[in-house]
């Protein structure tokens, strides 16, 4: 019999996570976005983590969750306000292990718990398919300037459903 892959787990962001999350951010951009963005665009995008203190402040100012595999951080996601996914990044070695889905599921539940009726995300071109499979609808294309480079993304929105009511046996 094959050995089961370890299941990802979630925990809250801690200030001491900043260096490893900055590294995940950069690795994710460099390792997963090459088909959609040029090297200069990737470098400009990844430069958001150059100032670790500022990057940590951004993570701390939002509701940030850390995904771990065997206690090691492999991804993170943050909810800005009650209804916007600001960041969702997974290290390339952990792609395909349910990390992004676990993070997104948690943010959707938290957003609903905060009273949000819908959730938005400005999805990079390589993330559009992931969000589309989760019932996010493309609303508009955007072009944003990041460190002197122009990057395209898509604003996507998902209507959050009512929480399922437990069935009452009759």
C-alpha positions as CSV (number, residue, x, y, z in Angstrom):
1,X,0.0,0.0,0.0
2,X,1.1,3.5,-0.7
3,X,1.8,6.0,2.0
4,X,-0.8,8.7,2.4
5,X,0.4,12.2,1.8
6,X,0.3,14.4,4.9
7,X,-2.8,16.7,5.1
8,X,-2.3,20.4,5.2
9,X,-3.3,22.2,8.3
10,X,-4.1,25.9,9.1
11,X,-3.1,28.2,11.8
12,X,-3.1,32.0,12.3
13,X,-0.2,34.2,11.1
14,X,2.5,35.0,13.7
15,X,4.9,37.9,13.3
16,X,7.8,35.4,13.3
17,X,6.3,33.8,10.1
18,X,7.2,36.9,8.1
19,X,10.6,35.7,6.6
20,X,9.3,32.3,5.5
21,X,6.1,33.8,4.1
22,X,8.1,36.4,2.2
23,X,10.2,33.5,0.8
24,X,7.0,31.6,-0.2
25,X,5.6,34.7,-1.8
26,X,8.7,35.1,-4.0
27,X,9.0,31.3,-4.8
28,X,5.4,31.2,-5.8
29,X,5.8,34.2,-8.2
30,X,9.1,32.9,-9.6
31,X,8.0,29.3,-9.9
32,X,4.4,29.5,-10.9
33,X,3.8,32.6,-13.0
34,X,6.3,32.3,-15.8
35,X,3.8,31.3,-18.5
36,X,1.8,34.5,-17.9
37,X,4.3,37.2,-16.8
38,X,7.8,38.1,-18.0
39,X,10.9,38.1,-15.8
40,X,10.8,41.8,-15.3
41,X,7.1,41.7,-14.3
42,X,7.8,38.8,-11.9
43,X,10.7,40.7,-10.3
44,X,8.6,43.8,-9.9
45,X,5.8,41.7,-8.3
46,X,8.1,39.8,-6.0
47,X,9.7,43.1,-4.9
48,X,6.7,43.6,-2.6
49,X,8.5,41.3,-0.1
50,X,11.9,43.1,-0.3
51,X,11.1,45.1,2.8
52,X,10.2,42.3,5.2
53,X,9.0,44.7,7.9
54,X,6.6,46.3,5.5
55,X,5.5,42.9,4.2
56,X,4.9,41.7,7.8
57,X,2.9,44.8,8.6
58,X,0.7,44.0,5.5
59,X,0.1,40.5,6.7
60,X,-0.6,41.6,10.3
61,X,-3.1,44.2,9.1
62,X,-5.3,41.6,7.5
63,X,-6.7,38.3,8.6
64,X,-3.8,36.0,7.5
65,X,-3.8,32.2,7.7
66,X,-0.8,30.0,7.3
67,X,-1.0,26.6,5.7
68,X,1.4,24.0,6.9
69,X,2.5,20.5,5.9
70,X,4.1,18.6,8.8
71,X,4.3,21.8,10.8
72,X,6.2,23.7,8.0
73,X,4.6,26.7,6.3
74,X,3.9,26.0,2.7
75,X,1.3,28.7,1.9
76,X,-0.7,31.6,3.2
77,X,-3.7,33.7,2.4
78,X,-5.1,36.9,3.7
79,X,-8.6,38.5,3.9
80,X,-8.7,42.3,3.6
81,X,-11.7,43.7,5.3
82,X,-14.7,41.3,5.3
83,X,-14.8,40.6,1.6
84,X,-11.6,40.7,-0.3
85,X,-8.9,38.0,-0.7
86,X,-5.7,40.1,-0.9
87,X,-3.1,37.4,-1.1
88,X,-3.1,33.6,-1.7
89,X,0.3,32.0,-2.3
90,X,1.5,28.4,-2.2
91,X,5.1,27.3,-2.5
92,X,5.6,25.4,-5.8
93,X,6.6,22.2,-4.0
94,X,3.2,22.1,-2.3
95,X,1.1,22.8,-5.4
96,X,-1.5,20.1,-6.0
97,X,-1.8,19.0,-2.4
98,X,-5.0,20.9,-1.5
99,X,-3.2,23.8,0.2
100,X,-4.8,26.6,-1.9
101,X,-8.2,25.0,-1.6
102,X,-7.9,24.7,2.1
103,X,-6.9,28.4,2.4
104,X,-9.6,29.6,0.1
105,X,-12.3,27.5,1.9
106,X,-11.2,29.0,5.2
107,X,-11.3,32.6,3.9
108,X,-14.7,32.0,2.3
109,X,-16.1,30.8,5.7
110,X,-14.4,33.6,7.6
111,X,-15.8,36.2,5.1
112,X,-19.3,34.7,5.5
113,X,-18.9,34.8,9.3
114,X,-18.0,38.5,9.0
115,X,-21.2,39.2,7.2
116,X,-19.9,39.3,3.7
117,X,-22.5,38.4,1.0
118,X,-19.7,38.0,-1.6
119,X,-16.0,37.7,-1.9
120,X,-13.7,39.4,-4.4
121,X,-10.1,38.7,-5.5
122,X,-7.8,40.3,-8.1
123,X,-6.6,37.1,-9.5
124,X,-3.3,36.9,-11.4
125,X,-3.6,35.3,-14.9
126,X,-2.2,32.0,-13.6
127,X,-4.8,31.9,-10.7
128,X,-8.0,32.7,-12.8
129,X,-8.7,29.0,-13.5
130,X,-8.3,28.1,-9.8
131,X,-10.9,30.7,-8.8
132,X,-13.2,30.0,-11.7
133,X,-13.4,26.3,-10.6
134,X,-14.5,27.6,-7.2
135,X,-17.4,29.6,-8.8
136,X,-15.8,33.0,-8.9
137,X,-16.9,35.0,-11.9
138,X,-14.7,37.4,-13.8
139,X,-16.0,40.9,-13.5
140,X,-13.2,43.0,-15.1
141,X,-9.7,43.0,-16.4
142,X,-7.2,45.3,-14.7
143,X,-3.7,46.6,-15.5
144,X,-1.8,47.7,-12.5
145,X,1.6,49.4,-12.2
146,X,4.0,47.6,-9.9
147,X,7.5,48.9,-9.4
148,X,7.5,50.4,-12.9
149,X,6.1,47.3,-14.6
150,X,2.5,46.8,-15.9
151,X,0.8,43.6,-14.7
152,X,-2.6,42.3,-15.7
153,X,-5.1,40.6,-13.4
154,X,-8.8,39.9,-13.3
155,X,-11.2,41.0,-10.6
156,X,-13.4,38.0,-9.8
157,X,-16.3,37.7,-7.4
158,X,-18.1,34.8,-5.7
159,X,-21.5,35.1,-4.1
160,X,-21.3,33.4,-0.7
161,X,-24.2,31.0,0.0
162,X,-26.3,30.7,3.1
163,X,-24.8,28.4,5.6
164,X,-26.2,24.9,5.2
165,X,-29.0,24.3,7.8
166,X,-28.6,21.0,9.7
167,X,-31.2,18.5,8.7
168,X,-33.7,17.8,11.4
169,X,-34.8,14.2,11.5
170,X,-38.5,13.7,11.2
